[in-house]
Amino acid sequence: MSVNWNKTGENNGELTFDIPQAEVKRGLDSAFKRVKNNLRVPGFRKGHVSRVIFNQYYGEEALYEDALNMVLPTAYATAVKEVGIEAVGQPQIIPVSMEKGKDWSVKALVNVKPEVELGDYKGIEVPKQNTRVYAKDIENELEQDRQKNAELVLKKDASAKGDTVTIDYKGTVDGAAFDGGTANDYALELGSNTFIPGFEDQLIGHKAGDDVDVVVTFPEDYGSKDLAGKEAHFATKIHEVKSKQLHKLDDEFAKDIDDSVETLDELKEKIKKDLKAKKEEEAKSAIEQAAIEAAVNNAKIKEIPDTMIQEDVNTQMNQYLGNMQRQGINPETYYKLTGTTEEQLRSQFSKDAEERVKTNLVLEAIVEKEDIKASKEEIDNEIKELAKEYNMDEKTVRNTLTDDMLSHDINIRKAIDLVTDNAKQVAKSKINDDDKSSDNK
């Protein structure tokens, strides 16, 4: 197989290769079998036309396009491997020579993975993270629990912020009712900012039985264009006013909200442990983000092919819409519910696409330099985890994903861990001083 690679740009070139006559013949045979059953030739029953008759009637050249499509993927992959390039995206295929009885010659315009010049990725200085749990943190958690578990008791006095009122309301704009503007026995917590700004404030200071004419103006950016910026009147009837009755912080309260503890002190200790774990997880995430961002900034990549950026956008969209689909929301429904379009979603994912691609390229370069390789055991565990996550059997996962695909994801995570584990936490002031010194050089 004759193969030639001619680099024509920073990240592209021309790959010319031959397809042996034996492969061409195999492609022609497969192409004929595919069209044979649908052929209509006078004097022959459908599906019973011989190859000789087909060639006489249509010409063998009629099979060339299908035959090329059938043999091209394998021939292209072999040629790419032989010249040792890392092709990205779909190539533009240009047939050079497709003579009968001879090897075919094809030219492919190919984008290749850009070279990465790694900078420092070990020992990167990142802002020091505080994982200490303070007494006020525990107190805030307990107060939130008290608020969530508070009892609502009827109140004869006027309503105040934080109270819950049960109301009927009917809204009108220019004297006409509108969709969604009417409700009965609606429980509304005053100060929750659930309704249009100003609505809840006008119900403060009123008692059960009061009728209140609430006047508000819809925001200019309101979801319904028919209502945006318009003044609305809500005829509102207050049926009940209830205030929160908070539980006393004692052992009984502790047992009520968590049956695994017996005392308030035990509950505090458990909250402290949970908050510690949460802060440590957040700290790890912050360190990882800062370290990877620095490693990417320290690396040099001259140019990223646009095809890689578009592939990333497509991947992000497919994953996002796939998650929606698993929740029973198809793309059409999603766009309708959110009031967006496919173009807007694509634009959203395009914003950070180049940075995502660059980050992945840097991590792949680290994998190569550090000779990181996923073990068979790690691949098997990955399959088990994916099967569990997506509620699939392991065999289906194995048939869907190749070992190379699984290894890539595992290796990338290992590279992330390597950069993160080798990062050094230092005071933010030191990093700021280093940045200023660097800017002055």
C-alpha positions in Angstrom: 0.0 0.0 0.0 1.5 3.3 -1.2 1.1 6.1 1.4 2.4 9.7 1.4 1.9 12.4 4.0 2.5 16.1 3.0 2.1 18.6 5.7 0.6 21.8 4.3 -0.1 23.8 7.4 0.5 24.0 11.2 -2.1 21.3 11.9 -3.2 19.9 8.5 -1.9 18.2 5.4 -2.6 15.9 2.5 -2.6 12.2 2.9 -2.4 10.3 -0.4 -2.8 6.5 -0.4 -3.7 3.6 -2.7 -6.4 1.1 -2.2 -5.2 -2.3 -3.5 -7.2 -3.9 -6.3 -8.2 -6.8 -4.1 -9.8 -4.4 -1.7 -11.5 -2.6 -4.5 -12.9 -5.9 -5.8 -14.3 -6.7 -2.3 -15.9 -3.3 -2.2 -17.5 -3.7 -5.6 -18.8 -7.1 -4.7 -20.4 -5.7 -1.4 -21.8 -2.8 -3.3 -23.5 -5.0 -5.9 -25.0 -7.3 -3.2 -26.5 -4.2 -1.6 -28.2 -3.0 -4.7 -29.0 -6.4 -6.3 -32.4 -7.0 -4.7 -33.7 -3.6 -5.8 -32.6 -3.8 -9.5 -35.2 -3.7 -12.2 -33.9 -4.9 -15.6 -36.3 -5.9 -18.4 -36.5 -9.7 -18.9 -35.2 -10.4 -15.3 -37.0 -11.0 -12.1 -36.3 -8.5 -9.4 -33.2 -9.6 -7.4 -32.1 -12.1 -10.1 -29.8 -9.9 -12.2 -26.3 -11.3 -12.6 -23.2 -9.1 -12.2 -22.4 -9.5 -15.9 -25.9 -8.2 -16.9 -25.6 -5.3 -14.4 -22.3 -4.2 -15.9 -23.7 -4.4 -19.4 -26.8 -2.5 -18.4 -25.6 0.1 -15.9 -21.8 -0.1 -16.2 -19.5 -1.2 -13.3 -18.8 2.5 -12.6 -22.2 2.8 -11.1 -20.9 0.8 -8.1 -17.8 2.9 -7.6 -19.1 5.4 -5.1 -20.7 2.8 -2.8 -17.6 0.6 -3.1 -15.3 3.4 -2.1 -17.5 4.3 0.9 -17.3 0.6 2.0 -13.5 0.2 1.8 -12.4 3.7 2.6 -12.7 3.6 6.5 -10.2 0.7 6.8 -7.9 2.0 4.1 -7.8 5.5 5.6 -7.2 4.1 9.1 -4.3 2.0 7.8 -2.8 4.9 6.0 -3.0 7.2 9.0 -1.3 4.5 11.2 1.4 3.9 8.6 2.5 7.6 8.5 2.2 8.0 12.2 -0.1 11.0 12.4 -2.9 11.7 14.9 -5.8 12.7 12.7 -8.7 14.6 14.2 -12.2 15.2 12.8 -13.5 13.9 9.5 -11.1 14.2 6.5 -12.2 15.6 3.1 -11.9 12.8 0.6 -10.8 13.5 -3.0 -10.6 10.5 -5.4 -7.5 10.8 -7.5 -7.7 7.7 -9.7 -10.4 5.0 -9.9 -9.5 3.1 -13.1 -11.1 -0.2 -13.8 -8.9 -3.2 -12.9 -6.2 -1.0 -11.1 -5.5 0.1 -7.6 -7.5 3.2 -6.7 -5.7 6.3 -5.5 -7.3 8.7 -2.9 -6.3 12.0 -1.4 -7.5 13.0 2.1 -7.3 16.5 3.4 -6.6 15.9 7.1 -6.5 17.9 10.3 -4.0 16.6 12.8 -3.7 16.9 16.6 -1.6 20.0 17.4 1.7 19.6 19.3 1.8 20.6 22.9 4.8 22.1 24.6 4.3 21.4 28.3 5.3 23.9 30.9 5.4 23.3 34.6 2.6 21.0 35.8 4.2 19.6 39.0 4.6 21.7 42.1 2.1 24.3 41.0 1.3 26.8 43.7 -2.4 27.2 44.4 -4.3 29.3 47.0 -4.4 27.6 50.4 -7.8 26.2 51.3 -9.4 26.6 54.7 -11.3 23.4 55.7 -11.8 24.4 59.4 -15.3 24.1 60.7 -16.3 27.0 63.0 -18.9 27.1 65.7 -20.9 29.6 63.7 -21.0 27.1 60.8 -22.6 24.5 63.1 -25.0 27.1 64.5 -26.1 28.1 61.0 -26.8 24.5 60.1 -28.9 24.1 63.3 -30.8 27.3 62.6 -31.6 26.1 59.1 -32.9 22.8 60.5 -35.1 24.8 63.0 -36.5 26.9 60.1 -37.2 23.8 58.0 -38.9 22.0 60.8 -40.8 24.9 62.3 -44.5 24.5 62.9 -47.0 27.0 61.4 -49.5 28.3 63.9 -52.5 30.5 63.2 -51.9 34.1 64.0 -54.6 36.8 64.8 -52.2 39.7 64.6 -51.2 41.4 61.3 -48.8 39.5 59.0 -45.1 40.1 59.2 -42.1 39.1 57.0 -41.5 35.3 57.4 -45.2 34.6 58.0 -47.2 32.3 55.7 -50.5 33.6 54.3 -53.1 31.5 52.6 -54.6 33.6 49.8 -56.9 33.7 46.8 -55.9 36.1 44.0 -57.0 37.1 40.6 -54.7 39.2 38.4 -55.6 41.5 35.6 -53.7 43.7 33.1 -55.6 46.6 31.5 -58.7 45.1 33.1 -58.3 41.7 31.4 -57.4 38.4 33.2 -54.3 36.6 32.0 -53.0 33.0 32.1 -51.4 32.0 35.4 -52.8 35.0 37.1 -55.4 33.3 39.3 -55.2 30.9 42.2 -57.1 29.8 45.3 -55.9 28.8 48.7 -52.3 29.5 47.8 -49.8 29.3 50.7 -47.2 32.1 50.3 -44.3 32.8 52.7 -43.8 36.5 52.9 -40.2 37.4 52.1 -39.5 34.2 50.1 -39.4 36.3 46.8 -41.5 33.7 45.1 -43.8 36.2 43.4 -43.1 39.4 41.4 -41.1 42.0 43.3 -43.4 44.1 45.5 -46.2 41.5 45.6 -45.3 40.0 49.0 -44.4 43.3 50.6 -47.9 44.6 50.0 -49.4 41.7 52.0 -47.3 42.5 55.1 -49.3 44.2 57.9 -52.7 42.6 57.0 -54.9 40.2 58.9 -57.0 37.2 58.0 -60.2 38.3 56.2 -58.6 41.4 54.6 -59.0 42.2 50.9 -55.9 43.7 49.4 -55.5 45.3 45.9 -51.9 44.4 45.1 -50.4 46.5 42.3 -47.1 45.5 40.8 -45.2 45.9 37.5 -43.9 42.9 35.7 -40.1 43.1 35.0 -39.0 44.1 31.6 -37.3 40.8 31.1 -40.3 38.7 32.3 -40.7 35.4 30.5 -44.0 36.3 28.9 -43.6 39.1 26.4 -47.3 40.0 26.6 -46.8 40.9 30.3 -43.2 42.2 30.4 -43.1 45.8 31.7 -46.8 46.0 32.3 -48.7 47.1 35.5 -50.9 44.4 37.0 -53.6 44.4 39.7 -54.2 41.4 41.9 -57.5 41.3 43.8 -56.2 39.3 46.8 -58.2 37.8 49.7 -56.2 36.7 52.9 -57.8 33.6 54.5 -55.2 32.8 57.1 -52.0 34.2 58.6 -49.6 31.7 60.2 -46.3 32.3 61.9 -43.4 30.0 62.4 -43.0 28.4 65.8 -39.4 27.3 66.2 -38.4 24.3 68.2 -36.2 24.7 71.2 -32.6 23.5 70.6 -32.5 20.5 72.9 -32.0 16.8 72.9 -35.6 16.2 71.8 -35.2 18.4 68.8 -32.0 16.6 67.9 -33.7 13.2 68.0 -36.7 14.5 66.0 -34.6 15.6 63.0 -32.0 12.8 63.1 -32.9 9.4 64.6 -29.3 8.3 64.6 -28.5 10.6 67.5 -29.7 10.8 71.1 -28.5 14.3 72.2 -28.0 17.8 70.8 -24.2 17.4 71.4 -24.2 14.2 69.2 -26.1 16.1 66.5 -23.6 19.0 66.6 -20.7 16.5 66.3 -22.4 14.9 63.3 -23.0 18.2 61.7 -19.3 19.1 62.3 -18.2 15.9 60.7 -20.4 16.4 57.6 -19.4 20.0 57.2 -15.7 19.0 57.4 -16.2 16.4 54.7 -18.0 18.9 52.5 -15.3 21.6 53.0 -12.6 19.1 52.2 -14.4 18.1 49.0 -14.8 21.7 48.0 -11.1 22.4 48.8 -10.0 19.4 46.7 -12.2 20.7 43.8 -10.8 24.2 44.1 -7.2 23.0 44.2 -7.8 20.8 41.2 -9.3 23.6 39.2 -6.5 26.0 40.1 -3.7 23.5 39.4 -5.1 22.3 36.1 -5.8 25.9 34.9 -2.2 26.8 35.7 -0.8 23.7 34.0 -2.8 24.6 30.9 -1.7 28.3 31.0 2.0 27.1 31.3 1.7 25.0 28.2 2.1 26.3 24.6 -0.2 25.2 21.7 0.3 27.2 18.5 -3.1 26.6 16.9 -6.1 24.4 17.6 -8.0 23.1 14.5 -11.5 24.3 14.3 -12.8 20.8 13.7 -11.6 19.9 17.2 -13.6 22.8 18.7 -16.7 21.8 16.8 -16.4 18.2 17.8 -16.2 19.3 21.4 -19.4 21.4 21.0 -21.2 18.5 19.4 -20.0 16.2 22.3 -21.2 18.6 25.0 -24.6 19.1 23.3 -25.1 15.3 22.8 -24.2 14.6 26.4 -26.5 17.4 27.7 -29.5 16.5 25.5 -28.8 12.8 26.3 -29.2 13.5 30.0 -32.4 15.3 29.3 -33.6 12.4 27.2 -33.0 10.0 30.1 -35.3 12.2 32.2 -38.0 11.8 29.6 -37.4 15.2 27.9 -36.6 15.0 24.2 -34.8 17.9 22.4 -37.9 19.4 21.0 -39.6 19.5 24.4 -36.5 20.9 26.0 -36.2 23.8 23.5 -39.9 24.6 24.0 -39.8 24.5 27.8 -36.7 26.7 28.0 -37.7 29.0 25.2 -34.4 28.4 23.5 -33.2 27.0 20.1 -30.6 24.5 19.0 -28.4 27.5 17.8 -28.6 29.2 21.2 -27.6 26.0 23.0 -24.7 25.5 20.5 -23.6 29.1 21.2 -23.7 28.4 24.9 -21.4 25.4 24.6 -19.1 27.2 22.1 -18.1 29.8 24.6 -15.6 27.6 26.5 -15.0 25.0 23.8 -11.5 26.1 22.9 -10.4 26.1 26.6 -11.9 22.6 27.1 -10.0 21.3 24.0 -6.8 22.9 25.1 -7.2 21.5 28.6 -7.7 18.0 27.2 -4.7 18.3 24.9 -2.5 19.3 27.8 -3.7 16.4 29.9 -3.2 14.0 27.0 0.4 15.3 26.7 1.0 14.7 30.4 -0.4 11.2 30.1 2.1 10.6 27.3 5.1 12.1 29.1 4.4 10.3 32.3 3.7 7.1 30.5 0.3 6.7 32.3 -1.5 3.5 31.4 -4.8 2.1 32.6 -4.6 -1.4 33.9 -7.1 -4.2 32.9 -8.4 -4.1 36.5 -9.1 -0.4 36.2 -10.9 -0.8 32.9 -13.0 -3.6 34.4 -13.9 -1.4 37.3 -14.8 1.4 35.0 -17.2 -0.8 33.1 -18.8 -1.8 36.4 -19.2 1.8 37.5 -20.7 2.9 34.1 -23.1 0.0 34.1 -24.3 0.9 37.6 -24.5 4.6 36.8 -26.6 4.2 33.6 -28.5 1.1 34.8 -27.1 -1.1 32.0 -25.6 -4.6 32.0 -21.8 -4.8 31.8 -21.9 -6.7 28.4 -23.8 -3.8 26.8 -21.2 -1.3 28.1 -18.4 -3.5 26.8 -20.0 -3.6 23.4 -20.6 0.1 23.3 -17.2 1.4 24.5 -13.8 0.1 23.4 -10.9 -0.4 25.8 -9.1 2.6 24.1 -12.0 4.9 24.9 -12.2 3.6 28.5 -8.4 3.8 28.9 -8.4 7.4 27.7 -10.9 8.6 30.3 -9.1 6.7 33.1 -5.7 8.1 32.0 -7.0 11.7 31.9 -8.3 11.3 35.5 -4.9 10.0 36.5 -3.2 13.0 34.9 -5.6 15.3 36.8 -4.8 13.5 40.1 -1.1 13.8 39.4 -1.2 17.5 38.8 -3.5 18.0 41.8 -1.6 15.8 44.2 1.7 17.6 43.4 0.2 21.1 43.8 1.5 23.2 46.7 -1.0 25.2 48.8 0.4 28.7 49.7 -1.1 31.9 51.0 -3.0 33.9 48.4 -0.8 36.9 49.1 2.3 35.0 48.0 0.6 34.1 44.7 -0.5 37.7 44.1 3.1 38.9 44.8 4.5 36.3 42.4 2.0 37.4 39.7 3.0 41.0 40.2 6.7 40.1 40.0 6.1 38.1 36.8 4.1 41.1 35.2 7.0 43.5 35.9 9.6 41.3 34.2 
